Structure formats: C-alpha cells, structure tokens
Amino acid sequence: MLSRRLRLLIALNSGLPGMCTLHANSAREAVVKMCTLPLLAGDNIGHAFVVPTVAASVDLVVHVATEASGQRRVREVVAVPGRAEDGVVELADVFTSREGRLVRADGFPPHPERFAAAGFDLAALLGTATWS
C-alpha cells in the first residue's frame, strides 16, 4: 500500500495545485520529511525518484509554530526553486524569524506567473527583484 506522503507527492506532481500539512520543527525539516516518508512505501520507490519530485512539485513551505501562550505564528517561509543537487532539495529563505519577528529574506517564490494568475503581485508584496 502506498504511504500517504507518496500519494500526496504523486498528486502534487500531476500539475494540479494543492497543499498539505505535516508536523516538523522547521520548514527545512518538513522538506526532508517530504523526501523521506514516501520511501516507507517500499523498495520500488527510491531517493532518486522522490527528491527531484519533491523539488519539482513543491513551491513554498510555511512553518507555523505554537508559542507558550498557545498562539500560532508563522516562523519561516522557504521557496523551493525546483532544483535538487546531491540528493538535497534546494531551498531559498523568503521570510525568517529574527528576535521573535518575521523578517523578509532575499529568496523569492518560483513561478511568479502562478501567483499573478491568482491575483497576487509578488513584486509589490515582496519588493522588486530579478526573477530567476
């Protein structure tokens, strides 16, 4: 039987938009889990398939943490530009936490045209930059 994460990965890789939640201590750890958990589906699924598929299928990872007060806050946002090297998915910080505040980093989400089609002007929201 396919693991839930493998089914999710196959669905996201189909080109249809989607989103999911999973438990992790950081955005980077969430990406590692997305690359590791599908491997539990069995011997027919390998790292060589999973890692590039995660890189190609995921655009953004938002890490939300619960504070001692019980309030949830966004702690970081990372972009997944679509590349993997040496078995590691490349990530770019879009927002990071500094002294309890979310601050803009230098990364940008991939596929700005998808955001524009949904009515979001990334250059206006995040500042101007050259899209890679």
N, C-alpha and C positions, 0 to 999 in steps of 0.2 A: 504494500500500500504506500502511496506517495505521502510524504510528510506535508503538513500544511504549508510550510515555507516553500517547498518545491512547487506545490500547486500555485501558490501566490507568484512565485518567480516566473513560472510559465505564463500565467495570466498577464503579468506586467510586461513580459517580453512580447506579447501579441500585438502591442502597439496601442492598445486601448488605455485611456487614462485610469488611474486608480490610486488608492492609498491604503495604508495599513498602519497598525500599531504593533509594537513589540517592546518588551521590557529590556532596558540596557542602562548602563551607568553613564553613557555619553553617546553622542552621535556617531563617533568613530566605532565604538563598541557595537552599536546597532548594525553598522555595515559589516563588521566582522561576523556577527551572528547571522546576518542575511547570507553570507558566504559559507558559513559553517553548518548551520542547521539543515539545509537541504541534503547535505552529504549523509545524513542519518537515514535517508530513504533507501539506501542500499548500494551495492557495488557497481550498479550500472550508471551511477551519477558520480562524476569526478570534479575535482577542483578546477580542472582545465575548462570545464563547461560552466560551472557555477560562477566563478569570479568575473569573467568577461560579461556574462549575462546580467549579473547584478550591476556592473558598471554601465551597461547599455540600457538598463531598464529603470534605474532609479535616478531621479533628477535632484531631489532635495531630501535632507534628513533634518528633522526638527527635534531637538532633545528638550523634553519638559521634565523638570524635577519638582518634587514636593518639598516645600520648606517645612521647618519645625512647626510652624503655625498651621500647617495643613494646606496652605495656599500653593497652587501650582504656578510655576513660572517657566517661560522659555529660557533655557540656559545657553543654547547654541543652535546655530543653523549652519549646516555644511552643504555645499553643492557637490554633485557627482558629475564631473565633466564628461564621463563616458569612456574613460581610459583606465586600463589596468596594466601594471608592469610588475614582472617578477611575482605574480600571484597576489598582488595587492591592488585594491581599488584606489584610484587617485581621488583625493578629496580637496576641496578648497573652502576655507572658512568664509562664510558670508556675515555671520554675527557670532561674537564670542562674549563670554561673561568676564567682566573686569570689575572688581570691587563691588560685586552684587548687582551690577548694571549690565544690560545687554548693549554692546557697542558694535558698530559697523567695522568689519574686517575688509580685506581687499578682494575677496572672491566674489564671483557673480554666478548666478544660476545658468545652466546650459539652456539652450533652446528658447531664447527670448521671444521668438515668434509665437510660441505656445502661450506665454503669458499675455502677449499683446492680443491674441485671439480671444482670450478670456477677459479682456478689458483692463489689463494691468500694464502700466508703463514702467518697466523696470528702471530705466534711466532716471525717471522722475522720482521713483521710490527709493532707489539705492544710490543715486548720484551717477554722473556720467563716467563712462569708461569705454575702452575699446573692447568689443566682444571678441572672445577667442573662439 
